[in-house]
Amino acid sequence: MSESQVRADDRAHVFHSWSAQGLIDPLPIEKAQGSHFWDYTGRRYLDFSSQLVNVNIGHQHPRLVQAIQEQAAKLCTIQPSFANDKRGEAARMIAEIAPPALNKVFFTNGGAEANENAIRMARLHTGRHKVLSTYRSYHGSTATAITATGDPRRWPNEPVAIGVVHFWGPYPYRSPFHSGSAEQESERALQHLRDTIVFEGPATIAAILLETVVGTNGILVPPPGYLAGVRALCDEFGIVFIADEVMAGFGRCGEWFAIDHWGVAPDLITFAKGVNSGYLPLGGVVISDEIAETFRERPFPGGLTYSGHPLACASAVASMQIFKEEGIVEHARALGEDIIAPALAELKEKHPSVGDVRGLGVFWAIELVTDRDAKTPLVPYNAAGAEAAPMTAVAAACKEQGLWPFVHFNRLHVVPPCTVTAEELREGLAIIDGALSVADEFTA
């Protein structure tokens, strides 16, 4: 099919998410491989966004494609009430890499449905209704998930669900608690969370829902002791701790699950994206033995036609096997420690527009400012149109040099596939170095 036909069909018939339909012009993409994708003119882009931070294994991994083909030849679909070899194997493999005592998996079609069902489980398990989540968060666009979301995507969807209370999570660079150190940020953020619990009524709170490492809203790595403190508060007040690992999990932070970095075990883990790198729609909830026991003789009132779809589960099994055999988790960790961290530190020293750099594995943010001392964001919060022009210019400078960036608010995220090579990574960072010169033009 020609590029012109792809554009014509898209503009005439595709209704795009999160967009004013008449103001967008989607770029037609013809093919992808590894860390790159190509448009119809033959122009190649280095994918530093991993699409939506989900193509952890890279594009078109031949073994993963083969596994899907083989499963399609054997059994394309079967309803969730039957047992299936790939569904059971995927669940077992996910439970094996989860913290101890999380041994059951409920499969969904993606991350939003995973969070939706995790909240449902927590409410039924505790007999309580409220859910606490942070302002700087994104948990999906379904009813309760978008209500739990803390960023502006929630606003036009309100009111949707009830019972969600937002609080401030830790953010050492822009501390809402006026902290002077990461340790103090952790201490004050935990006190704020305790106060929120007490004033909302502990007996009314079913769950605390947290992105282990906040993703789109800043790649905010929790300071030392914070997640352990959240675990302790949940234990004290009988609250379910839900770790949203949809973006941070499956190698992205240099661990199978990001929470492994801190040795903390939540009650529920939600996942999607990197479990099979988006080759097919798949997400789910990893469930603690205690919560699973609640539904031993009590039916769980939820389900999906495609829960544990054989093709999707076959891709998850193959993906996890590839991760293990090719050492992808370890590779992602080493890239973060040996290449990305020192390179971004150098960029911070070089460019006055760089206010902060932070991250783990292949999950990093460059926060851009106009005044480093005042920490003034390069563009205002939730900027659009002319107000967003400086970040638009930075993104355009990346694309002109063949790098597809992930840009959000005043940040440039460094989130290539976990399989990116050291050479590709250095190539992309060099392009970012040049693009930051554009950001420097807006500094005081």
TADAUR-V962260 format. One line per field, one symbol per residue. ss: DSSP state (H for helix, E for strand, C for the rest). phi: phi as a letter, one per 40 degrees, with the letter a starting at -180 (. if undefined). burial: b if it has 24 or more other C-alpha atoms within 12 Angstrom, else e. Layout:
BEGIN
ss->???
phi->???
burial->???
END
This chain:
BEGIN
ss->CCHHHHHHHHHHHCCCCCCCHHHCCCCCEEEEEECEEEECCCCEEEECCHHHHCCCCCECCHHHHHHHHHHHHHCCCCCCCCCCHHHHHHHHHHHHHCCCCEEEEEEECCHHHHHHHHHHHHHHHHCCCEEEEECCCCCCCCHHHHHHCCCHHHHHHCCCCCCEEEECCCCHHHCCCCCCCHHHHHHHHHHHHHHHHHHHCHHHEEEEEEECCECCCCCECCCCCHHHHHHHHHHHHCCEEEEECCCCCCCCCCCCCHHHHHCCCCCEEEECHHHCCCCCCCEEEEEEHHHHHHCCCCCCCCCCCCCCCHHHHHHHHHHHHHHHHHCHHHHHHHHHHHHHHHHHHHHHHHCCCEEEEEEECCEEEEEEEEECCCCEECCCCCCCHHHHHHHHHHHHHHHHCCEECEEECCEEEECCCCCCCHHHHHHHHHHHHHHHHHHHCCCC
phi->.cccccccccccbcbccfbcdcbbadccbcaaagcbabcccgcbbcccbfgbfbcccgcfdcccccccccccccacaacccccaccccccccccccccddgbbbbbcbcacccccdcccdccccccgbbcbbacccaabhbcdccccccbccccdccccbbbgbbcbcccadcbdcbfcbaccccccccccccdccccccgdcbbcabbbcdbdcdchfccccdgcccccdcccccbgbccbccbdcccfgdbgadbdcccbgbbccbbbaafcdafgcacaaibcbcdccdcdbcbbcccaaadbcgddccccccccccccdcccgcccccccdcccbcdcccccccccbccccabaiafbabbbcbbcacccfcddbcdfcagcccddcccccccccccgbccbbafbbbcbbcdccdcdccccccccccdccccccdcccc
burial->eeeeeeeeeeeeeeeeeeeeeeeeeeebbeebbbbbbbeeeeebbbbbbbbbbbbbbbbbbebbbebbeebeeeeebbeeeeebebbbbbbebbbebbbeebbbbbbbbbbbbbbbbbbbbbbbbbebbbbbbbbbbbbbbbbbbbbbbbbbbbeeeeeeeebbbbbbbbbbbbbebeeeebeebbbbbbebbbebbeeeebebbbbbbbbbbbbbbbbbbbbbbbbbbbbebbeebbbbbbbbbbbbbbbbbbbbbbbbbbebbbbbbbbbbbbbbbbbbbbbbbbbeebbeeeeeeeeeeeeebbbbbbbbbbbbbbbbbbeeeebbbbbbbbbbebbbebbbebbeebbbbbbbbbbbbbbbbbbbbbbeebbbbbeeeeeeeebebbbbbbbbbbebbbbbbbbbbbbbbbbbbbbbbebbbbbbbbbbbbbbbbbebbe
END
